[in-house]
Amino acid sequence: MDDTAITLQNLFEQLGLSSDEAAITAFIDSNRLPEDVKLADADIWTKAQSQLLKEKLLADDNWAMVIDELNTRLHQAC
């Protein structure tokens, strides 16, 4: 059983990105998405990262809540 804590920091680690709060904030600030671009389809991800996001969303488990948080933050107006 995977007992990884379900946090935005751990999601960033799974995506292979820096996961400290400053790095997450910088990533979000640098990669704002237009409203018509779906999170997993954005060109900011590698194929593997996009696939990971899609798989976790399709599973509709607790990770989906964290991905929704990331989605919201990336789509917020600057």
N, CA, C and O atoms as a Tripos MOL2 file, in Angstrom:
@<TRIPOS>MOLECULE
protein
  312   311    78     0     0
PROTEIN
NO_CHARGES

@<TRIPOS>ATOM
      1 N           0.8330   -1.1830    0.0000 N.3       1 MET1
      2 CA          0.0000    0.0000    0.0000 C.3       1 MET1
      3 C           0.8760    1.2440    0.0000 C.2       1 MET1
      4 O           1.8660    1.3230    0.7280 O.2       1 MET1
      5 N           0.5060    2.1960   -0.8120 N.am      2 ASP2
      6 CA          1.2500    3.4540   -0.8890 C.3       2 ASP2
      7 C           0.7340    4.3880    0.1910 C.2       2 ASP2
      8 O          -0.4300    4.7860    0.1780 O.2       2 ASP2
      9 N           1.6100    4.7350    1.1290 N.am      3 ASP3
     10 CA          1.1780    5.6230    2.2130 C.3       3 ASP3
     11 C           1.8390    6.9990    2.1080 C.2       3 ASP3
     12 O           2.0690    7.6700    3.1140 O.2       3 ASP3
     13 N           2.1420    7.4100    0.8660 N.am      4 THR4
     14 CA          2.6750    8.7390    0.6160 C.3       4 THR4
     15 C           1.6180    9.7640    0.9850 C.2       4 THR4
     16 O           0.4600    9.6350    0.5880 O.2       4 THR4
     17 N           2.0050   10.7740    1.7360 N.am      5 ALA5
     18 CA          1.0690   11.8370    2.0850 C.3       5 ALA5
     19 C           0.6040   12.5360    0.8150 C.2       5 ALA5
     20 O           1.3880   12.7830   -0.1010 O.2       5 ALA5
     21 N          -0.6630   12.8430    0.7820 N.am      6 ILE6
     22 CA         -1.2470   13.4620   -0.4120 C.3       6 ILE6
     23 C          -1.2120   14.9710   -0.2250 C.2       6 ILE6
     24 O          -2.1180   15.5760    0.3490 O.2       6 ILE6
     25 N          -0.1260   15.5590   -0.7360 N.am      7 THR7
     26 CA          0.0900   16.9980   -0.6160 C.3       7 THR7
     27 C           0.5660   17.5460   -1.9540 C.2       7 THR7
     28 O           1.0060   16.8010   -2.8290 O.2       7 THR7
     29 N           0.4680   18.8490   -2.0900 N.am      8 LEU8
     30 CA          0.9710   19.4870   -3.3070 C.3       8 LEU8
     31 C           2.4810   19.2660   -3.4290 C.2       8 LEU8
     32 O           2.9890   19.0660   -4.5320 O.2       8 LEU8
     33 N           3.1890   19.3000   -2.3200 N.am      9 GLN9
     34 CA          4.6310   19.0710   -2.3390 C.3       9 GLN9
     35 C           4.9580   17.6790   -2.8630 C.2       9 GLN9
     36 O           5.8730   17.5150   -3.6700 O.2       9 GLN9
     37 N           4.2130   16.6790   -2.4070 N.am     10 ASN10
     38 CA          4.4690   15.3160   -2.8760 C.3      10 ASN10
     39 C           4.0670   15.1230   -4.3370 C.2      10 ASN10
     40 O           4.6860   14.3370   -5.0540 O.2      10 ASN10
     41 N           3.0430   15.8300   -4.7730 N.am     11 LEU11
     42 CA          2.6890   15.7770   -6.1890 C.3      11 LEU11
     43 C           3.8350   16.3240   -7.0290 C.2      11 LEU11
     44 O           4.2010   15.7290   -8.0420 O.2      11 LEU11
     45 N           4.4010   17.4510   -6.6170 N.am     12 PHE12
     46 CA          5.5300   18.0200   -7.3500 C.3      12 PHE12
     47 C           6.7080   17.0550   -7.3590 C.2      12 PHE12
     48 O           7.3970   16.9410   -8.3720 O.2      12 PHE12
     49 N           6.9530   16.3580   -6.2510 N.am     13 GLU13
     50 CA          8.0300   15.3600   -6.2210 C.3      13 GLU13
     51 C           7.7460   14.2490   -7.2270 C.2      13 GLU13
     52 O           8.6460   13.8240   -7.9500 O.2      13 GLU13
     53 N           6.5080   13.7790   -7.2790 N.am     14 GLN14
     54 CA          6.1530   12.7190   -8.2250 C.3      14 GLN14
     55 C           6.2850   13.1870   -9.6700 C.2      14 GLN14
     56 O           6.5480   12.3900  -10.5700 O.2      14 GLN14
     57 N           6.1010   14.4790   -9.8790 N.am     15 LEU15
     58 CA          6.2620   15.0410  -11.2210 C.3      15 LEU15
     59 C           7.7330   15.3220  -11.5530 C.2      15 LEU15
     60 O           8.0600   15.7200  -12.6710 O.2      15 LEU15
     61 N           8.6100   15.1110  -10.5720 N.am     16 GLY16
     62 CA         10.0340   15.3400  -10.7930 C.3      16 GLY16
     63 C          10.4190   16.8030  -10.7240 C.2      16 GLY16
     64 O          11.4220   17.2140  -11.3070 O.2      16 GLY16
     65 N           9.6290   17.5900  -10.0130 N.am     17 LEU17
     66 CA          9.8770   19.0290   -9.8970 C.3      17 LEU17
     67 C          10.3120   19.3800   -8.4820 C.2      17 LEU17
     68 O          10.0470   18.6370   -7.5370 O.2      17 LEU17
     69 N          10.9720   20.5040   -8.3480 N.am     18 SER18
     70 CA         11.3380   20.9820   -7.0140 C.3      18 SER18
     71 C          10.0580   21.1610   -6.2130 C.2      18 SER18
     72 O           9.0540   21.6520   -6.7280 O.2      18 SER18
     73 N          10.1030   20.7600   -4.9480 N.am     19 SER19
     74 CA          8.8570   20.6900   -4.1970 C.3      19 SER19
     75 C           8.7930   21.5570   -2.9480 C.2      19 SER19
     76 O           7.8490   21.4410   -2.1660 O.2      19 SER19
     77 N           9.7830   22.4240   -2.7490 N.am     20 ASP20
     78 CA          9.6540   23.3140   -1.6050 C.3      20 ASP20
     79 C           8.6680   24.4210   -1.9540 C.2      20 ASP20
     80 O           8.4010   24.6700   -3.1300 O.2      20 ASP20
     81 N           8.1370   25.0760   -0.9510 N.am     21 GLU21
     82 CA          7.0680   26.0620   -1.1590 C.3      21 GLU21
     83 C           7.4830   27.1750   -2.1220 C.2      21 GLU21
     84 O           6.6830   27.5960   -2.9570 O.2      21 GLU21
     85 N           8.7070   27.6500   -2.0170 N.am     22 ALA22
     86 CA          9.1820   28.7190   -2.9070 C.3      22 ALA22
     87 C           9.2340   28.2380   -4.3560 C.2      22 ALA22
     88 O           8.8740   28.9840   -5.2670 O.2      22 ALA22
     89 N           9.6760   27.0060   -4.5790 N.am     23 ALA23
     90 CA          9.7580   26.4630   -5.9350 C.3      23 ALA23
     91 C           8.3660   26.2530   -6.5250 C.2      23 ALA23
     92 O           8.1490   26.5040   -7.7100 O.2      23 ALA23
     93 N           7.4340   25.7960   -5.7100 N.am     24 ILE24
     94 CA          6.0620   25.5990   -6.1810 C.3      24 ILE24
     95 C           5.4460   26.9400   -6.5670 C.2      24 ILE24
     96 O           4.8220   27.0610   -7.6210 O.2      24 ILE24
     97 N           5.6190   27.9350   -5.7210 N.am     25 THR25
     98 CA          5.0870   29.2680   -6.0030 C.3      25 THR25
     99 C           5.7050   29.8300   -7.2720 C.2      25 THR25
    100 O           5.0000   30.4010   -8.1030 O.2      25 THR25
    101 N           7.0110   29.6750   -7.4310 N.am     26 ALA26
    102 CA          7.6900   30.1770   -8.6300 C.3      26 ALA26
    103 C           7.1900   29.4530   -9.8830 C.2      26 ALA26
    104 O           6.9780   30.0780  -10.9220 O.2      26 ALA26
    105 N           7.0050   28.1420   -9.7820 N.am     27 PHE27
    106 CA          6.4980   27.3720  -10.9180 C.3      27 PHE27
    107 C           5.1190   27.8720  -11.3240 C.2      27 PHE27
    108 O           4.8590   28.1050  -12.5040 O.2      27 PHE27
    109 N           4.2510   28.0340  -10.3580 N.am     28 ILE28
    110 CA          2.8830   28.4880  -10.6450 C.3      28 ILE28
    111 C           2.9010   29.9000  -11.2230 C.2      28 ILE28
    112 O           2.2040   30.1720  -12.2010 O.2      28 ILE28
    113 N           3.6770   30.7900  -10.6420 N.am     29 ASP29
    114 CA          3.7420   32.1610  -11.1310 C.3      29 ASP29
    115 C           4.2960   32.2430  -12.5530 C.2      29 ASP29
    116 O           3.9420   33.1490  -13.3090 O.2      29 ASP29
    117 N           5.1600   31.3030  -12.9140 N.am     30 SER30
    118 CA          5.8000   31.3200  -14.2390 C.3      30 SER30
    119 C           5.0260   30.5520  -15.3020 C.2      30 SER30
    120 O           5.3740   30.6060  -16.4820 O.2      30 SER30
    121 N           3.9810   29.8390  -14.8960 N.am     31 ASN31
    122 CA          3.2940   28.9530  -15.8370 C.3      31 ASN31
    123 C           1.7780   29.1000  -15.7860 C.2      31 ASN31
    124 O           1.0550   28.1040  -15.8150 O.2      31 ASN31
    125 N           1.3020   30.3200  -15.7110 N.am     32 ARG32
    126 CA         -0.1470   30.5590  -15.6970 C.3      32 ARG32
    127 C          -0.7640   30.0000  -16.9730 C.2      32 ARG32
    128 O          -0.1930   30.1070  -18.0580 O.2      32 ARG32
    129 N          -1.9360   29.4040  -16.8190 N.am     33 LEU33
    130 CA         -2.6070   28.7750  -17.9530 C.3      33 LEU33
    131 C          -3.8630   29.5390  -18.3400 C.2      33 LEU33
    132 O          -4.6010   30.0090  -17.4730 O.2      33 LEU33
    133 N          -4.1070   29.6640  -19.6360 N.am     34 PRO34
    134 CA         -5.3730   30.2550  -20.0810 C.3      34 PRO34
    135 C          -6.5290   29.3440  -19.6630 C.2      34 PRO34
    136 O          -6.3470   28.1370  -19.5090 O.2      34 PRO34
    137 N          -7.6890   29.9120  -19.4840 N.am     35 GLU35
    138 CA         -8.8570   29.1540  -19.0320 C.3      35 GLU35
    139 C          -9.2170   27.9960  -19.9570 C.2      35 GLU35
    140 O          -9.7540   26.9900  -19.4950 O.2      35 GLU35
    141 N          -8.9330   28.1160  -21.2600 N.am     36 ASP36
    142 CA         -9.3280   27.0760  -22.2040 C.3      36 ASP36
    143 C          -8.3220   25.9280  -22.3170 C.2      36 ASP36
    144 O          -8.5200   25.0190  -23.1240 O.2      36 ASP36
    145 N          -7.2480   25.9530  -21.5250 N.am     37 VAL37
    146 CA         -6.2420   24.8900  -21.5620 C.3      37 VAL37
    147 C          -6.4360   23.9920  -20.3430 C.2      37 VAL37
    148 O          -6.3760   24.4480  -19.2020 O.2      37 VAL37
    149 N          -6.6690   22.7080  -20.6080 N.am     38 LYS38
    150 CA         -6.7970   21.7430  -19.5190 C.3      38 LYS38
    151 C          -5.4210   21.5060  -18.8980 C.2      38 LYS38
    152 O          -4.4010   21.4940  -19.5860 O.2      38 LYS38
    153 N          -5.4250   21.3230  -17.6030 N.am     39 LEU39
    154 CA         -4.1700   21.1660  -16.8660 C.3      39 LEU39
    155 C          -3.2610   20.1030  -17.4790 C.2      39 LEU39
    156 O          -2.1070   20.3900  -17.7970 O.2      39 LEU39
    157 N          -3.7580   18.8950  -17.6470 N.am     40 ALA40
    158 CA         -2.9190   17.7900  -18.1260 C.3      40 ALA40
    159 C          -2.4930   17.9550  -19.5750 C.2      40 ALA40
    160 O          -1.5400   17.3130  -20.0170 O.2      40 ALA40
    161 N          -3.1940   18.8150  -20.3280 N.am     41 ASP41
    162 CA         -2.8610   19.0340  -21.7360 C.3      41 ASP41
    163 C          -1.9260   20.2200  -21.9600 C.2      41 ASP41
    164 O          -1.5150   20.4810  -23.0910 O.2      41 ASP41
    165 N          -1.5920   20.9290  -20.9020 N.am     42 ALA42
    166 CA         -0.7360   22.1170  -21.0300 C.3      42 ALA42
    167 C           0.6540   21.7220  -21.5150 C.2      42 ALA42
    168 O           1.1560   20.6400  -21.2100 O.2      42 ALA42
    169 N           1.2570   22.6230  -22.2720 N.am     43 ASP43
    170 CA          2.5850   22.3340  -22.8300 C.3      43 ASP43
    171 C           3.7140   22.5340  -21.8170 C.2      43 ASP43
    172 O           4.8870   22.5000  -22.1900 O.2      43 ASP43
    173 N           3.3830   22.7360  -20.5720 N.am     44 ILE44
    174 CA          4.4090   22.8830  -19.5270 C.3      44 ILE44
    175 C           4.8780   21.5310  -19.0010 C.2      44 ILE44
    176 O           5.8510   21.4560  -18.2510 O.2      44 ILE44
    177 N           4.1800   20.4530  -19.3970 N.am     45 TRP45
    178 CA          4.5010   19.1190  -18.8990 C.3      45 TRP45
    179 C           5.2060   18.2750  -19.9510 C.2      45 TRP45
    180 O           5.0120   18.4640  -21.1510 O.2      45 TRP45
    181 N           6.0190   17.3510  -19.4860 N.am     46 THR46
    182 CA          6.5290   16.3110  -20.3700 C.3      46 THR46
    183 C           5.3910   15.3150  -20.6000 C.2      46 THR46
    184 O           4.3600   15.3890  -19.9330 O.2      46 THR46
    185 N           5.5710   14.4010  -21.5240 N.am     47 LYS47
    186 CA          4.5450   13.3730  -21.7580 C.3      47 LYS47
    187 C           4.3070   12.5590  -20.4930 C.2      47 LYS47
    188 O           3.1660   12.2550  -20.1480 O.2      47 LYS47
    189 N           5.3830   12.2090  -19.8090 N.am     48 ALA48
    190 CA          5.2570   11.4020  -18.5940 C.3      48 ALA48
    191 C           4.5110   12.1610  -17.4950 C.2      48 ALA48
    192 O           3.6800   11.5790  -16.7970 O.2      48 ALA48
    193 N           4.7970   13.4450  -17.3360 N.am     49 GLN49
    194 CA          4.1070   14.2460  -16.3300 C.3      49 GLN49
    195 C           2.6230   14.3700  -16.6670 C.2      49 GLN49
    196 O           1.7690   14.2390  -15.7900 O.2      49 GLN49
    197 N           2.3260   14.6170  -17.9180 N.am     50 SER50
    198 CA          0.9450   14.7220  -18.3650 C.3      50 SER50
    199 C           0.1990   13.4190  -18.1050 C.2      50 SER50
    200 O          -0.9380   13.4280  -17.6320 O.2      50 SER50
    201 N           0.8360   12.3160  -18.4130 N.am     51 GLN51
    202 CA          0.2220   11.0000  -18.1980 C.3      51 GLN51
    203 C          -0.0340   10.7580  -16.7170 C.2      51 GLN51
    204 O          -1.0910   10.2430  -16.3540 O.2      51 GLN51
    205 N           0.8990   11.1140  -15.8690 N.am     52 LEU52
    206 CA          0.7220   10.9450  -14.4280 C.3      52 LEU52
    207 C          -0.4850   11.7360  -13.9370 C.2      52 LEU52
    208 O          -1.2990   11.2180  -13.1730 O.2      52 LEU52
    209 N          -0.6040   12.9830  -14.3720 N.am     53 LEU53
    210 CA         -1.7420   13.8110  -13.9710 C.3      53 LEU53
    211 C          -3.0550   13.1890  -14.4500 C.2      53 LEU53
    212 O          -4.0260   13.1330  -13.6960 O.2      53 LEU53
    213 N          -3.0870   12.7270  -15.6860 N.am     54 LYS54
    214 CA         -4.3040   12.1210  -16.2310 C.3      54 LYS54
    215 C          -4.6850   10.8590  -15.4580 C.2      54 LYS54
    216 O          -5.8560   10.6510  -15.1390 O.2      54 LYS54
    217 N          -3.6940   10.0170  -15.1570 N.am     55 GLU55
    218 CA         -3.9700    8.7750  -14.4330 C.3      55 GLU55
    219 C          -4.5240    9.0560  -13.0460 C.2      55 GLU55
    220 O          -5.4710    8.4030  -12.6080 O.2      55 GLU55
    221 N          -3.9460   10.0120  -12.3640 N.am     56 LYS56
    222 CA         -4.4040   10.3290  -11.0110 C.3      56 LYS56
    223 C          -5.7950   10.9540  -11.0380 C.2      56 LYS56
    224 O          -6.6000   10.7070  -10.1400 O.2      56 LYS56
    225 N          -6.0840   11.7500  -12.0440 N.am     57 LEU57
    226 CA         -7.4310   12.3290  -12.1660 C.3      57 LEU57
    227 C          -8.4610   11.2520  -12.4950 C.2      57 LEU57
    228 O          -9.5630   11.2510  -11.9460 O.2      57 LEU57
    229 N          -8.0980   10.3390  -13.3920 N.am     58 LEU58
    230 CA         -9.0240    9.2680  -13.7600 C.3      58 LEU58
    231 C          -9.3200    8.3450  -12.5820 C.2      58 LEU58
    232 O         -10.4260    7.8150  -12.4700 O.2      58 LEU58
    233 N          -8.3490    8.1530  -11.7160 N.am     59 ALA59
    234 CA         -8.5450    7.3090  -10.5370 C.3      59 ALA59
    235 C          -9.5400    7.9560   -9.5760 C.2      59 ALA59
    236 O         -10.1590    7.2700   -8.7620 O.2      59 ALA59
    237 N          -9.6920    9.2710   -9.6710 N.am     60 ASP60
    238 CA        -10.6250   10.0430   -8.8520 C.3      60 ASP60
    239 C         -10.4730    9.7160   -7.3670 C.2      60 ASP60
    240 O         -11.4530    9.5600   -6.6390 O.2      60 ASP60
    241 N          -9.2230    9.6190   -6.9490 N.am     61 ASP61
    242 CA         -8.9590    9.3710   -5.5310 C.3      61 ASP61
    243 C          -8.5350   10.6740   -4.8610 C.2      61 ASP61
    244 O          -8.7890   11.7560   -5.3890 O.2      61 ASP61
    245 N          -7.8990   10.5740   -3.7180 N.am     62 ASN62
    246 CA         -7.5110   11.7780   -2.9810 C.3      62 ASN62
    247 C          -6.5190   12.6500   -3.7400 C.2      62 ASN62
    248 O          -6.4470   13.8550   -3.4950 O.2      62 ASN62
    249 N          -5.7520   12.0590   -4.6610 N.am     63 TRP63
    250 CA         -4.8200   12.8590   -5.4570 C.3      63 TRP63
    251 C          -5.5640   13.8530   -6.3440 C.2      63 TRP63
    252 O          -5.0330   14.9150   -6.6690 O.2      63 TRP63
    253 N          -6.7740   13.5170   -6.7300 N.am     64 ALA64
    254 CA         -7.5480   14.4070   -7.5920 C.3      64 ALA64
    255 C          -7.7850   15.7550   -6.9160 C.2      64 ALA64
    256 O          -7.8180   16.7870   -7.5870 O.2      64 ALA64
    257 N          -7.9480   15.7540   -5.6080 N.am     65 MET65
    258 CA         -8.1530   17.0160   -4.8850 C.3      65 MET65
    259 C          -6.9200   17.9020   -4.9570 C.2      65 MET65
    260 O          -7.0330   19.1180   -5.1140 O.2      65 MET65
    261 N          -5.7520   17.3010   -4.8440 N.am     66 VAL66
    262 CA         -4.5040   18.0670   -4.9080 C.3      66 VAL66
    263 C          -4.2780   18.5730   -6.3330 C.2      66 VAL66
    264 O          -3.8300   19.7030   -6.5300 O.2      66 VAL66
    265 N          -4.5840   17.7440   -7.3120 N.am     67 ILE67
    266 CA         -4.4420   18.1620   -8.7090 C.3      67 ILE67
    267 C          -5.4260   19.2800   -9.0200 C.2      67 ILE67
    268 O          -5.0960   20.2070   -9.7600 O.2      67 ILE67
    269 N          -6.6190   19.2040   -8.4690 N.am     68 ASP68
    270 CA         -7.5870   20.2930   -8.6440 C.3      68 ASP68
    271 C          -7.0670   21.5960   -8.0390 C.2      68 ASP68
    272 O          -7.2680   22.6730   -8.6000 O.2      68 ASP68
    273 N          -6.4010   21.4900   -6.9000 N.am     69 GLU69
    274 CA         -5.8090   22.6820   -6.2870 C.3      69 GLU69
    275 C          -4.7550   23.2910   -7.2120 C.2      69 GLU69
    276 O          -4.7290   24.5050   -7.4170 O.2      69 GLU69
    277 N          -3.8880   22.4420   -7.7690 N.am     70 LEU70
    278 CA         -2.8710   22.9160   -8.7010 C.3      70 LEU70
    279 C          -3.5350   23.5410   -9.9260 C.2      70 LEU70
    280 O          -3.1150   24.6030  -10.3860 O.2      70 LEU70
    281 N          -4.5560   22.8970  -10.4470 N.am     71 ASN71
    282 CA         -5.2840   23.4120  -11.5940 C.3      71 ASN71
    283 C          -5.8330   24.8060  -11.3060 C.2      71 ASN71
    284 O          -5.6820   25.7170  -12.1200 O.2      71 ASN71
    285 N          -6.4570   24.9680  -10.1730 N.am     72 THR72
    286 CA         -7.0180   26.2530   -9.7880 C.3      72 THR72
    287 C          -5.9350   27.3160   -9.6900 C.2      72 THR72
    288 O          -6.0980   28.4300  -10.1880 O.2      72 THR72
    289 N          -4.8490   26.9690   -9.0550 N.am     73 ARG73
    290 CA         -3.7670   27.9530   -8.8750 C.3      73 ARG73
    291 C          -3.1180   28.3380  -10.2000 C.2      73 ARG73
    292 O          -2.7400   29.4950  -10.3850 O.2      73 ARG73
    293 N          -2.9840   27.3940  -11.1180 N.am     74 LEU74
    294 CA         -2.3730   27.7030  -12.4110 C.3      74 LEU74
    295 C          -3.3140   28.5250  -13.3110 C.2      74 LEU74
    296 O          -2.8560   29.2430  -14.2010 O.2      74 LEU74
    297 N          -4.6110   28.4150  -13.0760 N.am     75 HIS75
    298 CA         -5.5770   29.1590  -13.8890 C.3      75 HIS75
    299 C          -5.9910   30.4970  -13.2790 C.2      75 HIS75
    300 O          -6.7360   31.2500  -13.9040 O.2      75 HIS75
    301 N          -5.5260   30.8000  -12.0850 N.am     76 GLN76
    302 CA         -5.8870   32.0770  -11.4730 C.3      76 GLN76
    303 C          -5.2490   33.2260  -12.2420 C.2      76 GLN76
    304 O          -4.1460   33.1000  -12.7740 O.2      76 GLN76
    305 N          -5.9500   34.3260  -12.2910 N.am     77 ALA77
    306 CA         -5.4030   35.5390  -12.9460 C.3      77 ALA77
    307 C          -4.1690   36.0080  -12.2030 C.2      77 ALA77
    308 O          -4.0630   35.8640  -10.9850 O.2      77 ALA77
    309 N          -3.2490   36.5650  -12.9480 N.am     78 CYS78
    310 CA         -2.0000   37.0680  -12.3600 C.3      78 CYS78
    311 C          -2.2520   38.2370  -11.4420 C.2      78 CYS78
    312 O          -1.3120   38.7820  -10.8640 O.2      78 CYS78
@<TRIPOS>BOND
     1     1     2 1
     2     2     3 1
     3     3     4 2
     4     3     5 am
     5     5     6 1
     6     6     7 1
     7     7     8 2
     8     7     9 am
     9     9    10 1
    10    10    11 1
    11    11    12 2
    12    11    13 am
    13    13    14 1
    14    14    15 1
    15    15    16 2
    16    15    17 am
    17    17    18 1
    18    18    19 1
    19    19    20 2
    20    19    21 am
    21    21    22 1
    22    22    23 1
    23    23    24 2
    24    23    25 am
    25    25    26 1
    26    26    27 1
    27    27    28 2
    28    27    29 am
    29    29    30 1
    30    30    31 1
    31    31    32 2
    32    31    33 am
    33    33    34 1
    34    34    35 1
    35    35    36 2
    36    35    37 am
    37    37    38 1
    38    38    39 1
    39    39    40 2
    40    39    41 am
    41    41    42 1
    42    42    43 1
    43    43    44 2
    44    43    45 am
    45    45    46 1
    46    46    47 1
    47    47    48 2
    48    47    49 am
    49    49    50 1
    50    50    51 1
    51    51    52 2
    52    51    53 am
    53    53    54 1
    54    54    55 1
    55    55    56 2
    56    55    57 am
    57    57    58 1
    58    58    59 1
    59    59    60 2
    60    59    61 am
    61    61    62 1
    62    62    63 1
    63    63    64 2
    64    63    65 am
    65    65    66 1
    66    66    67 1
    67    67    68 2
    68    67    69 am
    69    69    70 1
    70    70    71 1
    71    71    72 2
    72    71    73 am
    73    73    74 1
    74    74    75 1
    75    75    76 2
    76    75    77 am
    77    77    78 1
    78    78    79 1
    79    79    80 2
    80    79    81 am
    81    81    82 1
    82    82    83 1
    83    83    84 2
    84    83    85 am
    85    85    86 1
    86    86    87 1
    87    87    88 2
    88    87    89 am
    89    89    90 1
    90    90    91 1
    91    91    92 2
    92    91    93 am
    93    93    94 1
    94    94    95 1
    95    95    96 2
    96    95    97 am
    97    97    98 1
    98    98    99 1
    99    99   100 2
   100    99   101 am
   101   101   102 1
   102   102   103 1
   103   103   104 2
   104   103   105 am
   105   105   106 1
   106   106   107 1
   107   107   108 2
   108   107   109 am
   109   109   110 1
   110   110   111 1
   111   111   112 2
   112   111   113 am
   113   113   114 1
   114   114   115 1
   115   115   116 2
   116   115   117 am
   117   117   118 1
   118   118   119 1
   119   119   120 2
   120   119   121 am
   121   121   122 1
   122   122   123 1
   123   123   124 2
   124   123   125 am
   125   125   126 1
   126   126   127 1
   127   127   128 2
   128   127   129 am
   129   129   130 1
   130   130   131 1
   131   131   132 2
   132   131   133 am
   133   133   134 1
   134   134   135 1
   135   135   136 2
   136   135   137 am
   137   137   138 1
   138   138   139 1
   139   139   140 2
   140   139   141 am
   141   141   142 1
   142   142   143 1
   143   143   144 2
   144   143   145 am
   145   145   146 1
   146   146   147 1
   147   147   148 2
   148   147   149 am
   149   149   150 1
   150   150   151 1
   151   151   152 2
   152   151   153 am
   153   153   154 1
   154   154   155 1
   155   155   156 2
   156   155   157 am
   157   157   158 1
   158   158   159 1
   159   159   160 2
   160   159   161 am
   161   161   162 1
   162   162   163 1
   163   163   164 2
   164   163   165 am
   165   165   166 1
   166   166   167 1
   167   167   168 2
   168   167   169 am
   169   169   170 1
   170   170   171 1
   171   171   172 2
   172   171   173 am
   173   173   174 1
   174   174   175 1
   175   175   176 2
   176   175   177 am
   177   177   178 1
   178   178   179 1
   179   179   180 2
   180   179   181 am
   181   181   182 1
   182   182   183 1
   183   183   184 2
   184   183   185 am
   185   185   186 1
   186   186   187 1
   187   187   188 2
   188   187   189 am
   189   189   190 1
   190   190   191 1
   191   191   192 2
   192   191   193 am
   193   193   194 1
   194   194   195 1
   195   195   196 2
   196   195   197 am
   197   197   198 1
   198   198   199 1
   199   199   200 2
   200   199   201 am
   201   201   202 1
   202   202   203 1
   203   203   204 2
   204   203   205 am
   205   205   206 1
   206   206   207 1
   207   207   208 2
   208   207   209 am
   209   209   210 1
   210   210   211 1
   211   211   212 2
   212   211   213 am
   213   213   214 1
   214   214   215 1
   215   215   216 2
   216   215   217 am
   217   217   218 1
   218   218   219 1
   219   219   220 2
   220   219   221 am
   221   221   222 1
   222   222   223 1
   223   223   224 2
   224   223   225 am
   225   225   226 1
   226   226   227 1
   227   227   228 2
   228   227   229 am
   229   229   230 1
   230   230   231 1
   231   231   232 2
   232   231   233 am
   233   233   234 1
   234   234   235 1
   235   235   236 2
   236   235   237 am
   237   237   238 1
   238   238   239 1
   239   239   240 2
   240   239   241 am
   241   241   242 1
   242   242   243 1
   243   243   244 2
   244   243   245 am
   245   245   246 1
   246   246   247 1
   247   247   248 2
   248   247   249 am
   249   249   250 1
   250   250   251 1
   251   251   252 2
   252   251   253 am
   253   253   254 1
   254   254   255 1
   255   255   256 2
   256   255   257 am
   257   257   258 1
   258   258   259 1
   259   259   260 2
   260   259   261 am
   261   261   262 1
   262   262   263 1
   263   263   264 2
   264   263   265 am
   265   265   266 1
   266   266   267 1
   267   267   268 2
   268   267   269 am
   269   269   270 1
   270   270   271 1
   271   271   272 2
   272   271   273 am
   273   273   274 1
   274   274   275 1
   275   275   276 2
   276   275   277 am
   277   277   278 1
   278   278   279 1
   279   279   280 2
   280   279   281 am
   281   281   282 1
   282   282   283 1
   283   283   284 2
   284   283   285 am
   285   285   286 1
   286   286   287 1
   287   287   288 2
   288   287   289 am
   289   289   290 1
   290   290   291 1
   291   291   292 2
   292   291   293 am
   293   293   294 1
   294   294   295 1
   295   295   296 2
   296   295   297 am
   297   297   298 1
   298   298   299 1
   299   299   300 2
   300   299   301 am
   301   301   302 1
   302   302   303 1
   303   303   304 2
   304   303   305 am
   305   305   306 1
   306   306   307 1
   307   307   308 2
   308   307   309 am
   309   309   310 1
   310   310   311 1
   311   311   312 2
@<TRIPOS>SUBSTRUCTURE
     1 MET1         2 RESIDUE 1 A MET
     2 ASP2         6 RESIDUE 1 A ASP
     3 ASP3        10 RESIDUE 1 A ASP
     4 THR4        14 RESIDUE 1 A THR
     5 ALA5        18 RESIDUE 1 A ALA
     6 ILE6        22 RESIDUE 1 A ILE
     7 THR7        26 RESIDUE 1 A THR
     8 LEU8        30 RESIDUE 1 A LEU
     9 GLN9        34 RESIDUE 1 A GLN
    10 ASN10       38 RESIDUE 1 A ASN
    11 LEU11       42 RESIDUE 1 A LEU
    12 PHE12       46 RESIDUE 1 A PHE
    13 GLU13       50 RESIDUE 1 A GLU
    14 GLN14       54 RESIDUE 1 A GLN
    15 LEU15       58 RESIDUE 1 A LEU
    16 GLY16       62 RESIDUE 1 A GLY
    17 LEU17       66 RESIDUE 1 A LEU
    18 SER18       70 RESIDUE 1 A SER
    19 SER19       74 RESIDUE 1 A SER
    20 ASP20       78 RESIDUE 1 A ASP
    21 GLU21       82 RESIDUE 1 A GLU
    22 ALA22       86 RESIDUE 1 A ALA
    23 ALA23       90 RESIDUE 1 A ALA
    24 ILE24       94 RESIDUE 1 A ILE
    25 THR25       98 RESIDUE 1 A THR
    26 ALA26      102 RESIDUE 1 A ALA
    27 PHE27      106 RESIDUE 1 A PHE
    28 ILE28      110 RESIDUE 1 A ILE
    29 ASP29      114 RESIDUE 1 A ASP
    30 SER30      118 RESIDUE 1 A SER
    31 ASN31      122 RESIDUE 1 A ASN
    32 ARG32      126 RESIDUE 1 A ARG
    33 LEU33      130 RESIDUE 1 A LEU
    34 PRO34      134 RESIDUE 1 A PRO
    35 GLU35      138 RESIDUE 1 A GLU
    36 ASP36      142 RESIDUE 1 A ASP
    37 VAL37      146 RESIDUE 1 A VAL
    38 LYS38      150 RESIDUE 1 A LYS
    39 LEU39      154 RESIDUE 1 A LEU
    40 ALA40      158 RESIDUE 1 A ALA
    41 ASP41      162 RESIDUE 1 A ASP
    42 ALA42      166 RESIDUE 1 A ALA
    43 ASP43      170 RESIDUE 1 A ASP
    44 ILE44      174 RESIDUE 1 A ILE
    45 TRP45      178 RESIDUE 1 A TRP
    46 THR46      182 RESIDUE 1 A THR
    47 LYS47      186 RESIDUE 1 A LYS
    48 ALA48      190 RESIDUE 1 A ALA
    49 GLN49      194 RESIDUE 1 A GLN
    50 SER50      198 RESIDUE 1 A SER
    51 GLN51      202 RESIDUE 1 A GLN
    52 LEU52      206 RESIDUE 1 A LEU
    53 LEU53      210 RESIDUE 1 A LEU
    54 LYS54      214 RESIDUE 1 A LYS
    55 GLU55      218 RESIDUE 1 A GLU
    56 LYS56      222 RESIDUE 1 A LYS
    57 LEU57      226 RESIDUE 1 A LEU
    58 LEU58      230 RESIDUE 1 A LEU
    59 ALA59      234 RESIDUE 1 A ALA
    60 ASP60      238 RESIDUE 1 A ASP
    61 ASP61      242 RESIDUE 1 A ASP
    62 ASN62      246 RESIDUE 1 A ASN
    63 TRP63      250 RESIDUE 1 A TRP
    64 ALA64      254 RESIDUE 1 A ALA
    65 MET65      258 RESIDUE 1 A MET
    66 VAL66      262 RESIDUE 1 A VAL
    67 ILE67      266 RESIDUE 1 A ILE
    68 ASP68      270 RESIDUE 1 A ASP
    69 GLU69      274 RESIDUE 1 A GLU
    70 LEU70      278 RESIDUE 1 A LEU
    71 ASN71      282 RESIDUE 1 A ASN
    72 THR72      286 RESIDUE 1 A THR
    73 ARG73      290 RESIDUE 1 A ARG
    74 LEU74      294 RESIDUE 1 A LEU
    75 HIS75      298 RESIDUE 1 A HIS
    76 GLN76      302 RESIDUE 1 A GLN
    77 ALA77      306 RESIDUE 1 A ALA
    78 CYS78      310 RESIDUE 1 A CYS
